[in-house]
């Protein structure tokens, strides 16, 4: 059984298709990057799998069943820019939000939940900042908090939307190490990624997307110059570090 299976997925905003007839299989225990130009439908694909966007056609399965039946297996790290970081709450409280899928929104987090949250913060090097207000954090620290909130869910599948965006080199290295640790535990990670140069170093598999799926599979097989040109319209300048 694959971790994720997407079949004939089409999503449109108004009359404009954002994804068109996309098929995708993600094996368990791999790190997969989703890359493509702006407007290619990368974020929309993740949101469609998670039921946050209603597809015009097609379906998505997580471990063989619809996401609605598998919520406890999935953690999601959205783009950092989609969050109101001025909201008055602490780092620890943000991470504890990741536990509500297990305890429900009525129960208050208990000792076990707080211990799990502090352990997750320690994993991302943020244990000393548990009591700090999130508005006081740097971009890299904010991203680490997001990752801790995902880790505390003890999921099997992690969706991450631009996890390296706007972070410093130290944080990027820490995130890569964390992703590799998740893989060693048999977890599956699917990440929207924009830095083409680091795809071979960071990921096992890659999906090249531009409304349609251009190619998907092992990095050393499908991450070719020809497939990149098909994805990015032949703009060779995009194949550099700041390209996607």
C-alpha positions as a printed NumPy array, in Angstrom:
array([[  0.   ,   0.   ,   0.   ],
       [  1.218,   3.493,  -0.848],
       [  1.188,   6.296,   1.685],
       [ -0.685,   8.559,  -0.747],
       [ -2.592,   7.864,  -3.94 ],
       [ -4.09 ,  10.656,  -6.038],
       [ -6.248,   9.66 ,  -9.004],
       [ -7.552,  11.894, -11.805],
       [ -7.399,  14.982,  -9.564],
       [ -8.765,  18.15 , -11.151],
       [ -9.218,  21.413,  -9.232],
       [-10.537,  24.622, -10.752],
       [-11.044,  28.131,  -9.388],
       [-13.952,  29.437, -11.39 ],
       [-13.356,  28.226, -14.928],
       [ -9.577,  28.138, -14.606],
       [ -8.081,  24.695, -13.883],
       [ -5.324,  24.805, -11.269],
       [ -4.744,  21.06 , -11.37 ],
       [ -5.702,  18.949, -14.359],
       [ -6.158,  15.172, -14.246],
       [ -3.258,  14.589, -11.842],
       [ -2.253,  11.059, -10.82 ],
       [  0.304,  10.598,  -8.063],
       [  1.606,   7.751,  -5.925],
       [  3.862,   8.298,  -2.922],
       [  5.462,   5.26 ,  -1.338],
       [  5.66 ,   4.889,   2.416],
       [  8.857,   6.014,   4.091],
       [ 10.153,   8.441,   1.454],
       [ 10.91 ,  12.147,   1.292],
       [  9.181,  13.593,  -1.762],
       [  9.515,  17.124,  -3.132],
       [  6.814,  18.776,  -5.22 ],
       [  8.365,  21.373,  -7.513],
       [  7.108,  23.594, -10.279],
       [  6.713,  27.262, -11.257],
       [  4.475,  29.749,  -9.457],
       [  0.837,  28.947, -10.113],
       [  1.606,  25.313, -10.92 ],
       [ -0.854,  24.006,  -8.314],
       [  1.663,  22.703,  -5.768],
       [ -0.084,  24.049,  -2.663],
       [ -3.484,  23.281,  -4.169],
       [ -2.487,  19.628,  -4.57 ],
       [ -1.678,  19.3  ,  -0.892],
       [ -4.819,  21.166,   0.129],
       [ -6.943,  18.932,  -2.102],
       [ -5.514,  15.79 ,  -0.499],
       [ -6.309,  17.274,   2.923],
       [ -9.87 ,  18.145,   1.974],
       [ -9.227,  21.877,   2.296],
       [-10.058,  22.355,  -1.394],
       [-12.885,  20.513,  -3.113],
       [-11.794,  18.899,  -6.378],
       [-13.92 ,  19.09 ,  -9.486],
       [-12.989,  15.466, -10.159],
       [-10.806,  12.707,  -8.785],
       [ -9.928,  11.466,  -5.348],
       [ -7.059,  11.144,  -2.885],
       [ -6.322,   8.321,  -0.461],
       [ -4.017,   8.288,   2.562],
       [ -2.9  ,   4.792,   3.54 ],
       [ -5.682,   3.413,   1.371],
       [ -8.58 ,   5.467,   2.737],
       [ -9.934,   9.022,   2.307],
       [ -8.244,  11.666,   4.431],
       [-11.417,  12.198,   6.496],
       [-10.993,   8.662,   7.849],
       [ -7.229,   9.025,   8.369],
       [ -6.842,  12.444,  10.018],
       [ -4.931,  10.989,  12.953],
       [ -2.23 ,   9.732,  10.558],
       [ -1.551,  13.117,   8.953],
       [  0.251,  16.296,  10.031],
       [  0.326,  19.5  ,   7.989],
       [  2.822,  22.347,   8.057],
       [  1.317,  25.235,   6.039],
       [  3.241,  28.172,   4.635],
       [  4.527,  30.388,   7.407],
       [  3.079,  33.469,   5.723],
       [ -0.453,  32.105,   6.063],
       [ -0.452,  32.546,   9.848],
       [ -1.15 ,  35.597,  12.018],
       [  2.046,  35.648,  14.054],
       [  0.81 ,  38.635,  16.073],
       [ -1.823,  36.467,  17.753],
       [ -1.141,  36.625,  21.52 ],
       [ -0.096,  33.094,  22.375],
       [  3.041,  31.31 ,  23.509],
       [  5.311,  28.886,  21.673],
       [  4.206,  25.999,  23.903],
       [  0.51 ,  26.727,  23.281],
       [  1.042,  26.714,  19.513],
       [  2.701,  23.303,  19.707],
       [ -0.059,  22.002,  21.977],
       [ -2.553,  22.802,  19.224],
       [ -1.094,  19.8  ,  17.434],
       [ -2.507,  17.557,  20.169],
       [ -6.136,  18.573,  19.715],
       [ -6.623,  16.022,  16.975],
       [ -6.021,  13.364,  19.629],
       [ -7.7  ,  14.874,  22.686],
       [-10.476,  16.893,  21.007],
       [-11.167,  20.617,  21.348],
       [-13.19 ,  20.266,  24.569],
       [-10.579,  18.605,  26.771],
       [ -7.683,  20.659,  28.04 ],
       [ -4.174,  19.365,  27.334],
       [ -2.885,  17.28 ,  30.24 ],
       [  0.544,  16.434,  31.594],
       [  1.246,  13.872,  28.879],
       [  0.36 ,  16.395,  26.167],
       [  2.613,  19.06 ,  27.68 ],
       [  5.484,  16.606,  27.969],
       [  5.009,  15.626,  24.329],
       [  4.995,  19.303,  23.31 ],
       [  8.18 ,  20.046,  25.233],
       [  9.859,  16.976,  23.725],
       [  8.919,  18.155,  20.23 ],
       [ 10.308,  21.624,  20.974],
       [ 13.537,  20.018,  22.148],
       [ 13.743,  18.083,  18.861],
       [ 13.706,  21.359,  16.903],
       [ 16.032,  23.207,  19.301],
       [ 13.324,  25.457,  20.78 ],
       [ 12.926,  24.057,  24.315],
       [ 14.292,  27.223,  25.94 ],
       [ 11.689,  29.404,  24.177],
       [  8.553,  27.512,  25.219],
       [  7.178,  30.478,  27.151],
       [  7.971,  33.16 ,  24.568],
       [  5.228,  34.928,  22.619],
       [  5.192,  33.831,  18.976],
       [  5.284,  37.477,  17.829],
       [  8.818,  37.723,  19.257],
       [ 10.23 ,  34.922,  17.117],
       [ 12.424,  35.171,  14.032],
       [ 11.327,  33.556,  10.774],
       [ 13.493,  30.515,  11.359],
       [ 12.185,  30.116,  14.897],
       [  8.601,  30.36 ,  13.675],
       [  9.24 ,  27.566,  11.198],
       [ 10.732,  25.388,  13.927],
       [  7.592,  25.922,  16.041],
       [  5.461,  24.818,  13.088],
       [  7.557,  21.677,  12.756],
       [  7.241,  20.949,  16.48 ],
       [  3.466,  21.3  ,  16.208],
       [  3.544,  18.67 ,  13.45 ],
       [  5.902,  16.352,  15.345],
       [  3.713,  16.339,  18.442],
       [  0.941,  14.719,  16.394],
       [  3.031,  11.541,  15.984],
       [  1.722,  11.211,  12.431],
       [  2.628,   8.757,   9.692],
       [  2.4  ,  11.248,   6.813],
       [  3.694,  14.831,   6.926],
       [  2.693,  17.458,   4.376],
       [  4.915,  20.553,   4.403],
       [  4.36 ,  23.649,   2.29 ],
       [  7.676,  25.454,   1.66 ],
       [  9.333,  24.362,   4.95 ],
       [ 12.629,  26.048,   3.997],
       [ 11.166,  29.372,   2.88 ],
       [ 12.744,  32.377,   4.568],
       [ 14.855,  30.426,   7.069],
       [ 18.547,  30.801,   7.827],
       [ 21.149,  28.188,   6.911],
       [ 21.262,  26.765,  10.455],
       [ 17.511,  26.226,  10.524],
       [ 17.541,  24.71 ,   7.038],
       [ 20.174,  22.196,   8.124],
       [ 18.141,  21.367,  11.246],
       [ 14.992,  20.819,   9.161],
       [ 16.826,  18.493,   6.771],
       [ 18.133,  16.446,   9.689],
       [ 14.619,  16.272,  11.104],
       [ 13.176,  15.077,   7.794],
       [ 15.816,  12.358,   7.57 ],
       [ 15.023,  11.266,  11.13 ],
       [ 11.336,  10.981,  10.2  ],
       [ 12.276,   8.84 ,   7.195],
       [ 14.359,   6.559,   9.403],
       [ 11.226,   6.05 ,  11.522],
       [  9.324,   4.952,   8.418],
       [  7.367,   8.205,   8.102],
       [  6.438,   9.779,   4.768],
       [  7.11 ,  13.446,   4.007],
       [  5.723,  15.376,   1.036],
       [  7.081,  18.92 ,   0.783],
       [  6.446,  21.755,  -1.632],
       [  9.964,  22.92 ,  -2.453],
       [ 11.384,  25.752,  -4.562],
       [ 15.159,  25.325,  -4.534],
       [ 15.968,  23.07 ,  -7.467],
       [ 19.64 ,  22.749,  -6.57 ],
       [ 18.913,  21.043,  -3.239],
       [ 16.321,  18.552,  -4.502],
       [ 18.88 ,  15.754,  -5.142],
       [ 20.507,  16.339,  -1.75 ],
       [ 17.364,  16.581,   0.384],
       [ 14.828,  14.255,  -1.245],
       [ 14.451,  10.653,  -2.427],
       [ 11.657,  11.314,  -4.913],
       [ 10.279,  14.317,  -6.756],
       [  7.062,  15.283,  -8.526],
       [  7.369,  17.879, -11.264],
       [  4.088,  19.756, -11.549],
       [  2.725,  22.456, -13.806],
       [ -1.065,  22.14 , -13.575],
       [ -0.51 ,  18.645, -14.975],
       [  1.919,  16.129, -13.537],
       [  4.985,  16.276, -15.757],
       [  6.917,  13.455, -14.073],
       [  7.14 ,  11.712, -10.713],
       [  9.527,   9.167,  -9.253],
       [ 13.043,   8.682,  -7.938],
       [ 15.13 ,  11.851,  -8.137],
       [ 17.938,  10.196, -10.095],
       [ 15.431,   8.986, -12.708],
       [ 13.013,  11.882, -13.284],
       [ 14.885,  15.002, -12.14 ],
       [ 16.37 ,  15.543, -15.58 ],
       [ 17.052,  18.668, -17.598],
       [ 14.445,  17.626, -20.16 ],
       [ 11.724,  17.198, -17.522],
       [ 12.688,  20.495, -15.909],
       [ 12.392,  22.248, -19.252],
       [  8.963,  20.689, -19.772],
       [  7.948,  21.876, -16.301],
       [  9.328,  25.405, -16.484],
       [  8.727,  26.107, -20.148],
       [ 12.364,  25.9  , -21.209],
       [ 13.495,  28.853, -19.121],
       [ 17.021,  27.683, -18.423],
       [ 17.653,  30.562, -16.028],
       [ 15.28 ,  28.878, -13.614],
       [ 17.582,  25.945, -13.112],
       [ 19.764,  27.884, -10.68 ],
       [ 19.494,  28.062,  -6.921],
       [ 16.766,  30.692,  -6.802],
       [ 14.867,  29.207,  -9.678],
       [ 11.427,  28.064,  -8.581]])
